Amino acid sequence: MTDLQTIFYIVGIMYMVLSTVVLIAIIAGIFIIFRTVRDIRRKVEEKIKNVERIIQHPEEIVGAIGASLIQKGLQKVQQIIRRKKASN
């Protein structure tokens, strides 16, 4: 049978190990939260910059929309021509 002093030391060592593990987990959690908040902040700033660019240069957006509409229109015309050729 072990004496009271040995039991006290064993409990103390277990407490120190457990508290060290908990401390490491808390620090890791803080870093993960910090990184997540930083990434969210960067994404929001990027979206704000995109909106500012759209406001400052609307002609780029209109040009891109027009180009995509022309491309879709040409694809539809090509489909119609192919259907006409296939039916003949």
Summary of the structure (lengths in Angstrom):
residues: 88
radius of gyration: 32.9
end to end distance: 101.4
largest distance: 102.4
contacts: 167
relative contact order: 0.04
helix: 94%
strand: 0%
